[in-house]
Amino acid sequence: MDAPEESDSEDISKPIYDGRYYSFISSDLLKQYDETSKITDRAKRSAARQEILSKARGIYSYVIYRKDRLPSAAQIKKDVKMPNVIMLGEDGGYVFYFGYADYDDKDLPASDKAAFKALYDDAEVIR
């Protein structure tokens, strides 16, 4: 889970108030991540972890915009970082967008497919 870099709940000049990106990390990637604890150099360990986490599969995300700073549809798609984007609604001065990935478990080992499907199905509930 990660937040949009551009989000700022305090700076009202920023379009993005808040948001989160949810990804699936396979058991193999988790093992690789655990192995990084053996790297003593902090910068190298951090770089190795970032590389591993970059391979996680995005499942869904949400981004909350300030209504008076709402960007273009193209920018919203870029911010949400998912191929499928829907507006969930508005409340107060905020607009809520939800994005979800297309289902794809092709390259996952059989042992991870059920967990991936369960997380993906959570996105179905939100939609």
C-alpha positions in Angstrom: 0.0 0.0 0.0 1.4 3.4 -1.0 0.1 6.9 -1.3 0.3 9.3 -4.3 3.5 11.3 -4.1 1.6 14.4 -5.0 -1.0 14.1 -2.2 -1.1 16.6 0.6 -3.9 16.8 3.1 -2.8 20.2 4.4 -1.7 22.2 1.3 -5.0 23.3 -0.3 -3.2 24.3 -3.5 -2.5 20.7 -4.3 -5.2 18.9 -6.4 -4.7 15.5 -4.6 -5.9 15.4 -1.0 -5.1 11.8 -0.3 -5.2 8.3 -1.9 -3.8 4.8 -1.7 -2.4 2.2 -4.2 -2.9 -1.4 -3.3 -0.7 -4.1 -4.8 -0.3 -7.9 -4.5 3.2 -9.1 -3.5 3.8 -12.8 -4.5 5.3 -15.2 -2.0 8.5 -15.3 -4.1 8.8 -11.5 -3.9 8.2 -11.6 -0.1 11.0 -14.1 0.2 13.3 -11.8 -1.8 12.2 -8.9 0.3 13.1 -10.8 3.5 16.5 -11.6 2.1 17.3 -7.9 1.9 17.5 -7.7 5.6 20.9 -9.3 5.2 22.2 -6.3 3.2 24.1 -4.2 5.7 24.5 -1.0 3.6 21.3 1.0 4.2 21.2 2.6 0.7 21.8 -0.7 -1.1 19.1 -2.4 1.1 16.6 0.4 0.3 17.4 0.2 -3.4 17.0 -3.6 -3.4 13.6 -3.3 -1.6 12.4 -0.6 -4.0 13.3 -2.9 -7.0 11.4 -5.8 -5.5 8.3 -3.7 -4.6 8.3 -2.3 -8.1 7.4 -5.8 -9.3 4.2 -6.0 -7.2 1.0 -6.2 -9.1 -1.3 -3.3 -8.8 -4.8 -4.3 -7.9 -6.7 -1.2 -7.1 -6.3 2.4 -5.9 -8.3 5.4 -4.9 -7.4 9.1 -5.2 -9.3 11.9 -3.4 -9.2 15.2 -5.2 -10.1 18.7 -4.0 -13.2 19.5 -6.1 -12.0 23.0 -6.8 -8.6 21.7 -8.2 -9.9 18.7 -10.1 -7.6 17.9 -13.0 -8.4 16.7 -16.5 -9.6 13.1 -17.2 -6.2 12.3 -18.6 -4.4 13.5 -15.5 -6.9 11.6 -13.2 -6.1 8.3 -15.2 -2.4 9.0 -14.7 -2.8 9.7 -11.0 -5.0 6.6 -10.3 -2.4 4.4 -12.1 -5.0 1.8 -13.2 -6.5 0.9 -16.6 -10.1 1.1 -15.3 -11.1 4.4 -13.5 -14.5 5.3 -12.1 -15.7 8.3 -10.1 -17.2 7.0 -6.9 -18.8 10.3 -5.9 -18.4 13.7 -4.3 -18.6 14.7 -0.6 -18.0 18.2 0.7 -15.2 19.7 -1.3 -13.8 16.3 -2.4 -14.2 14.0 -5.4 -13.4 10.3 -5.0 -11.9 8.2 -7.9 -11.4 4.5 -7.8 -9.2 2.5 -10.2 -8.7 -1.2 -10.7 -6.6 -3.5 -12.7 -7.7 -6.1 -15.2 -7.7 -9.5 -13.7 -4.4 -11.3 -14.6 -3.0 -14.1 -12.5 -1.1 -15.8 -15.4 2.4 -15.6 -14.1 1.6 -16.3 -10.5 2.4 -19.7 -8.9 -0.7 -21.8 -8.0 0.0 -21.2 -4.3 -0.5 -17.4 -4.8 -3.5 -17.4 -7.1 -6.2 -17.8 -4.4 -4.8 -15.0 -2.3 -4.5 -12.8 -5.4 -8.2 -13.5 -6.4 -9.4 -12.7 -2.9 -7.7 -9.3 -3.0 -8.9 -8.7 -6.5 -12.5 -9.6 -5.4 -12.2 -6.8 -2.7 -12.0 -4.4 -5.6 -15.3 -5.8 -7.0 -17.0 -5.0 -3.7 -15.8 -1.4 -3.8 -17.0 -0.9 -7.4 
